[in-house]
Amino acid sequence: MLTPHHDGSPLHVSTQDAALGDEVIVRLRVPRGTRAVARAFVRSNPDHEPVWVEASRDGEAHGWEWWSARITVANPRHGYRWALVHDDGTSSSLSQGGHTALEALDGVDFALVAGNTPPEWLADTVLYQVFPDRFARSAAADDRELPDWAIPAEWGDPVDPEQPGRGHQVYGGDLDGIVEHLDHIQGLGATLVYHTPIFPGRSNHRYDASRFDAVDPLLGGDEAYLRLIEAVHARGLRIMGDLTSNHSGDAHEWFVAAHGHPGAPESAFYYFRNAEQTEYESWLGVPSLPKFNWNSPELRRRFIEGGDSIVAKWLDAPYRTDGWRIDVANMTGRLGAEDLNSEVRGILRRTMVEVNPDTLLLGESTNDAASDLQGDAWHGAMTYPAFTRGVWAWLAGPNEDAWFFGIPTGLPVYTARQFVDQLQRFTSQIPWRVRLGCMQPLDTHDTARFATYAAEDTVPLAVGLSMTLPGLPVVFAGDEFGLVGVDGEQSRTPIPWDRVDEPEIAERIGLYRDLIGLRRRYTALQTGGLRWLHVDDDTIVFVREGADDAVLVLASRGRVDVALPAPLVIGGIGAEKVFGEATLGVAEDGSAVLTAEGPVFAAWLLPGVVAPPATA
């Protein structure tokens, strides 16, 4: 696993906030004892025409030879790769696609992103997802009258997965209930509260909004939302809302004004298929979710563009939320031959910057999102194939009937090696900076809960990986209670606050608290680079590295007896175990030797990486 290495972290890239025309120093390191590098070049691709810059040799440090080069950022996404000439006369290429003798595809080049810098607070963020109806119920909820579509449920009732209960069962969780349990969220170590929609709708999930300019009275209305935001901010935490840019509900005032009313100003907001405006496009054919037509300038003005828009309203005073997660971002503005997605997300982000540039924008994309995740608008995405589905395939137990993200072929069985291969495949086309903003949930409100299908003793591995791999860690409220659910509806289980002190639940909460603390304690786990040190069918070992500290991570389903060849930068010398039950020793040749009984997740704190000064 010791190969030439480069990634987008501060050890290897001089700035994370480049602008067009800036010079950026990029650095390569080559392990001593492998094929020596005689010359090194950086091949950029400005305006899709290759440009070559020769790198300078900087010297050696701790078993690594360092090289550096200066490149000029020419495009908003500036792709580049390393081209190496070895002393035996052979050549090789290093990109996000790996180290190979073959020429790399442009799509897997390393990439600098100019502009649209994410907020600095993203690096330290651990996201906690709340589904408001099921999180906590305040006393005020007892006095609220339910709408005609709602089916009342007691807090301890099971979730009804069938119609009409599905989507209409209401437990009465509200925003003041969240306020009452902020101690729990903060105690876990989470820093960003992300809640699913709070606008009125005709469902418990509220993705079928009837308006976007007011908070559902069932949740306490605008005043309750302001109380929640102020309470979150008073604790030094942040809060992010959820907005549906692909569709509204069929009860939305805009759709009601247009449906069956040709000539109404709102007619252009939707895709009507007949002159009477009674037939229309909807999300996956669901009639209650009519699809927005983003060709409409007036829709843009009301919803996403400028200081008077819906997007701006909730980011501005008096609310001042800290960002948006955009639902169905992958389908927004796309219908058949029409694709306005880039245009819409660009307008949305420009509005956010005008109101408050220190905000975060995440898009939902349930599958491969690389083409949309090049840094122009989304800072990251809620996406599943790279991390979430790979973790399930590796760490879930055998179950032919397991729900697997709606994929009809069912739950696959992966080795650790296949998990790593999938992770690398789906991140290799995403710039490093954007990858750090991509959410890493084990599950969400749209999926079954991981614990439902997890193999014995693998939950610590899964949670540990979510906290230590590059990306944005996510805790779906209830996971820390060990809740289960066989699909996306039944995962929306009311939180059992009355059981918080039960030993099994307290132990699970403690696991989350410890692993979140690990993530937030060390800079390397937030912004550090990633090197794979060992991968086999049962075990993965990697190191996250920065100048201040480094963290060595072990995850395995089986028995571990792994020797990691020198040089590792740090070997095993000075290592401090910070999590898990495993042993790190040093062999006579300086190799690090890891031993453990699996399943196991363990981590060690190591010294930061020392590099000679760049000479480029």
N, C-alpha and C positions, 0 to 999 in steps of 0.2 A: 504493500500500500504506500511505500515511500516513493513518490514520483515528484517531478517538478510541480510547483504549486503556485496558484494565484487565485484570489477571489476579490470581491468588491469591498472587503472590510478595510478599516483605516490602516491596518498593517501594510496593505498592498496598493491602496489608492489614496492619494494625498488629500482629497477633499470629497465629501459626500454631497456637496452643494455647488456643483459646477454650473457656470453659465455658458452660453454660446460664445465661442472665441477664447475661452479660458484655456490655459495650459495646465495639464494635470500630470503628475508624476505617477506612473504605474510601476509596480515592482514584482519581480519574479524571484522565487528561491528554488534552488536545486539541491537535493540531498547529496552530500559527499558519499562517494562509493558507488554511485550509479554511473550511467554513461555520461561522461563529462560533457559540458556544453562549451563549445569553442566560440560560438557567436550566437547572439539572440536578437530577434527583431520583433517589433510590434507591428502587426498589419491591421490598420484601421480601414474603414470602408465609407468615407464621407461621400455623400451624394451617390452611393452605390458604385464607387470607383476606388479600387484598392490604393492605399498609400502606405509606404513602408518607412519605419524609423528604426535605426539600429540602437540597441540598448548598450549601456555601459556596465562593466563589471564593477560592483561596489566592494567586494571582499567577502570574507567568511565570518560566520558567527555560529557557535554551538552546532557545528556539523552541517551547516547550510551555506551554500554560495548564493549571494544575492546579486541581482541585476536590476537596473532601473532605466526607464525611458520617459521622455516627455511627449505627450500627444496633445493635439489641439482639438477641443470639442467643436465639431462642425455641424452636427445635427442634434435635434432634441433627444433622439436616441442614438448615441454614438457607439457603434459596435467595434470591437477590437479583439484580436487574439494574439497569442505568442507563437512565433515560428522559430524553432531551435535547430541549430546545426551542431551536431555532436562531433567529438574528436575522432570518431571512427569513420567520418564522412557521411553518415546517415543524417536524416532530418526528421523532425516531428513537429506536431502542432498541439497547442494547449488552448482549449476553450472551455466553456461551461459544459460542453458535450464530453469532455475528458481529454486525456493525453493519448495521442494516436499518431501513427505514421501516415494516416490518411488525411486528406484535406478536409477541413471542417465546413459545415454549412454555416452561412451567415446568421441563420436564425438562432444558433447556439453560441454565438460570440458573447464574450463578456460585453457589458454595455454600461456606459455612463449616461445618466439622465440629466438633461439641462432643464432647470425650472421645476415648478410644482413640487418644491421641497416639502416633505411631510413635517408636521410639527415636531420639535425636539422631544416632546414628552412621549412620543411613540416608542422610543427605545426602551423605556422603563414600564411600558404598559402591559398589564394582564387584564384581559377583558372578562367581565362577568355578565352573562346573558340572562335577562329576566323576561319571562312570559307573564305579563301583569295579572291576568285573571287567576293564575295559579300560584303566585309567589306568596302573598300574604294579604289578609283581609283585616282592615281596620274596623273599629266599632261603627264608624260613620256609614259603612256599607249596609248596615242593618236597616237604615232608614231610606234606602234608595229603591224606587219602584222599577222593576224589570220591564224592558220593552216586550212587545208581543212575540218576538221571535225567540226569546230566551227560554231555556229550560233550566229551572233552578236546581242546584246541587249543593249538598252539604260538603264541608271541607274534607271529610273522610270518605265520601262516596267514591267508588271506582270511576275512572274515565270511561265514558260510553263511546266505543269506536264505531258504532253504527248510526246511520241516519234514523231519526232526525237529531239524535243527541250529538253526533259528530259535528263539530263546528258550532253547535248552538247551546251546549251545556255550559252554564255559567256558575262559577263558584264564588264570585264576588270579590276576588282579589282586586286591590286598588292601589293608587299611587301613595296614599298615606301609609298603607301597609308596607310599602317598600321603605319609606322613611323610618318606620319603626324597627327595621331590621338592617339598617346600614351598619350597625356595629358588627354584625355577622360578616357582611361583605368586606368591610375594612379589616376585620380580624383575620380573614383568609389571606389578605395581602393584595387583593384585586384593586385596580386603580381606575378602571373605566367601566361604568355601568351602561350596558347596551340593552335597551328595552325594545321589544317588538311593538308594532303600531299602537298608538294611544288615541287615534282619531275615531269618531263614531263610525260604526258599521252595522252590519246585520249578522255578525258572527263573533265568536269569542276571540278569534285571532286578529280581527280588524284589518285584514289585508284587503277588505272590500269597502274602503272608506266612502262615507256619504258626504264628507267634507274634510278639508285639510287645514282649515284655519281655526279649529277649535278642538279642545280635548273632550273626549267622551264623558258625559256626566256620570256614567256608571263607574268611571275611575276617579271621580272627584272634580272633573272639570279643569278649566285653566288655572284656577287658584291652587288646586292640589298639585298640579304639575310645577307651578312656580315654587311651592313649598319643597317639593322633591329636589328640584334643581338647586335651590339655595342650600338645602341640607347637604347635598352631595358636594357642592363647592366649598362649603364651610369645613369639610373634612379634608380638603385637599385632593378630592377625587374629581373625576370628570364623568360626563354623561353624554350618550350618543343616541339619537333617535333613529327611526326606521321609516322610510318613505317609499311608496310604490310609484315608480316612474313609468312603468309599463302599462298600468291600468288603474282604473278607479273601481268602485262598486257600482252596481246598476241603480243604487239609490242615491248616488252622488248628485248634487244639485246641478252640476254641469251636464251630466248624462240625462237627467230627468228633463232638463230644459230642451235638449236636442232630440230625444227619442220620440219619434212620431211627429216631429215638428220641423219640417223642412224650412230652411230660411232662418232658423234660430242662430244667433251668433255662435253658440257652442257646437253647432253642427260640425264645424271643421275640427273639433277636438277629438273626434272618433272616426273610425272607418265604417261608414254605413254602406251596405251593399245593395240597397234598393232606394228608389226615389221617395218612398214613403218614410224612410229612415226608421224602419222597424226591424231590419236585419242588419247585423253588425259583426265585426271581428271581436273576438274575446280571447283571453288567455287560455290556451289549450282547449278552446271550445266550451269553456265554462261560462254560461250566460250571465252570471252575476258579476263577471269581471271584464267589462268592455275595455278594449285596448285603445290607448291614446294614439292619436295621429300627430306626430311631432312636426309635420309640415306647417302647422298652424302657428303663425306669429303671436296670436292672442293667447293661445295655450302656453306658449313659452313665457310671455309677459306675466301672466297670472301665476304660473307655477314655478319657473326656475330662473327667470332672468331679471336681475336688478333688485333694488332695495325694497320694492313693494311686493315681491313674489313670496310664495309659500316657503320656498327654501330659505329666504332671508329672514322671514318673520321669526322663526324659532331660534335662529342664531343670534339675533339682535336683542337689544334690551326690550322688555325686562327679563327675557328667558335666558339668552346667552348659552345655549347648549354648545357642545364641543365638537359636533360633527354629525354626519349622516351615514347610515348604512342604507344602500339603495337596493330594494327588493327587485328581483328579476332583472337585474342590470344587464344580463347577457342578451335578453330579448328586447330591451327598450329601443324603440326606433327602428326595429327590424321587422319587415313583413315582405316575404317574397323577394322581389327584385330590389326593394327599397332598403337602404341601410343608412340611417341617420344617427347611429349609436355614438360615433365619435363626436359628432356635432353637439348632441344633447349633453353628453357627459362633460364636454368642454365648457359649455355655457353654465352648467350647474356648478362646476368648480370655480369658474370666474366669479360667479355671484358670491360663493362662499368666501373667496379671497377679498372681495370688496367689503363684505360685512365684517369678517374676522379671518385673517389669513392663518391664525393659529388653530385651525380646525382640521379634522381628519375626514377623508372621504373613502369609504369602502364600498365595493360593488359585489352583489351576489352573482356568482356564476357557478353553477353546480358541476360543471365539467371543465374541460381544458379551456382556460381563459387566457392563454399566453398572448393571443393576437390583440386582446384588449388591455393587457397589463404591461404596457411599455412606458408608463410613467407620465402620460400626457394629462391625465385627470385622476383616475383611481390611484390612491396611495397603496392599495392592496385589495384583496378580495376575500369573500367567504366562498371558498372553493374546496371541493372534496377529494379529487383523485390523487393529488400528490401525497398528502399526509394521511387524511382521515381514512380513505378506503384502503390504503396500504397497511395502516396499523390494524384495521379490522381483519384484513386478509391474513396477516401474520399472527395476531394475538387472540383472535376469537377461537372458540372451541368448535369442533365439527358440528354442524347443524344444517341438515338439508333444507329445512323450512325457514331458515333465518332470513329476515328482511335484509336486503342489501342495496339500499339507496335506489330502489325501484328498478334495479337491473334484473331482467327476467332470467338470466342464466344463473343467478343465485350467488351465494357467498363463495368466493374462491379460497383456496388454501395456499398461502405464500410461505416461503422460507424467509429468513432474515435477509438473505441476499436479494431475493425478489422485492422485498419491501424497499431496500436501498435503491435497487434499480428503478423501481417505479417513482420513488421520490426524486431521483436525479432526472429521470425522463421528463417529468412534468414541471420541474423547476429550471431546466437547462435553457429555456427560451425566455425566462423572465429576468430582467435586470436585478442585480443584487439588492439595490435599495428598495425596489418594489417587493421583492420576496420577503423582506423584513416586515412588510405591512400585511402580508397574506395571513389570514386567520388559520389557526391550527386547532380546530375543535375535535374532540373525540366524538361528539354528537351535538345536535342542535334541536330546536323545536320542530324541525322538518324531518328528523331521522329517528330511528329507534335509538335507545340508549345503549352505549357500548357495554355497560355492565351486564346487560341482558344476555349477551352472547360471549362475553369474555371467558377465555380459558382460565383454569384455576390459577390464582396468584399472578395474573398478568395485568391487573389494573395499575399497580405501581409502575410497571414498565411503560404502559401507554401514557399515563399522566406525566411521568418523568420525561419521556420523549417530547411530549407537547411543550414542556417547559424549557427544554435544552436545545432543541434544533432551531435553526434560524426561522423566524416567523413570529406571529402574534399569538400568544397562548390564549385559549378560550376555555372558560368554565361555564357550562350550561347549568343554571341554578337547579340543584337537586342531585347533580352528579356527586357532589361531596357528601350527600346523604346516602349514597348507594342506591338511588332510585333506579328502577328498571321500566322498560316499556318496549313493546315488540314492534312498534311502528311510530311514525311521526305524530299521530294523534295521541296514542297512549303514553308517549314519552312526556306529554304535557301534564304531568302529575302534580297535584297540589303539594307544596313543601310541608313535611310533617314536623312543624316546629315543636310540637309537644314531645317529640322523641329525640330531641337534639342531644340529650345527655345519656342516651342508651350507649353502652360500651362499644358496640359494633359501629354505630354511626359516629360516635365521638372519635373512634380510631380512624375512620375514613376522612373525617373533617381534618384531623391532625395530619394525615398524609398529604392532603391538598395544601394545607397551611405550610408544611415543611418544604414541599416542592416549589410552591409559589415563592417562598422565601429564598430558596436556592436561586431561582431565576433572577430575582430582583437584587440579590446580594452582590453578584459578580458581573462586572461590565462585559466580560467576554461572552456571557450568555445572552446579552442584549444586542451587542453590536459586533462581537468578535467573528473572525472567520471560521470556516469549517473545513477540517481535514479528516477523511476516513482513514483509520489506522488498521482496522481488521474487520473483515466481513466473511462469515461462513453461513451455513444453513440455519444455525441456532443463535448466533452471536454477532453483535455489532459493537465496535469500539470506535469512537471518534473524539476529536478534541476541538473545542471552541477556543480561539486564541485572540489575545489582544496584547498591547504593550504593557498594560497594568497587571493583568492576570490571565490565566488560562484554566480551563476546566476539562478534565478527562472524563469521558462518560462511557459506561459499560451497560449494555442491555442484552439479556440473554434469556431464552426459554429453557436452556439446558445447562448441564455442567460446563464450567468454564475452566480451561487450562490453556491460556493463550500467551505466547511470547511475542512481544512487539519489538521488532528490530531497531537497533540504534542507527542513525540518530533520530531522536524524537523531539529535539530541541530541549526537552526537559528530562527525558528518560523517566526514572522513578524517583529521582533524587529530590528531596524537599517536598514531596507530595503529601498533602493533608487530606485525609478522607473526610468528605463533607456530607455524604449520604450513602446508605446502603450497607449490606453485609458482603463484602468481598475483600480480597487481599491483593495489594500491589507490592511486588518485590522487585529486586534488581538482580539480574543474573551476572555471572562473572564477566561476560562480554559487554556489559552495560545495557543489555536489553531489559525492557520492563516486562514482568511476568504477572499476569492477572489470573487469579484462581477464585472460584466461587461455586456454590451449589445453586442451580437455577430452579425456578425463574428468579432473576435478580435484576435490579436496577441499582447502580452505584455511581458515585461521582467523587473526583478528587480535585482539590485546588492545587494548581501548579503555578510556578513563577511565570510572569509575562514574557513575551518573546523579545529577545534582544536582536536588533539588526544593525549592521553598519550603516553609516550615513549614505543617503542616496547621492550618487555622483552625476546623475543625468542633469 
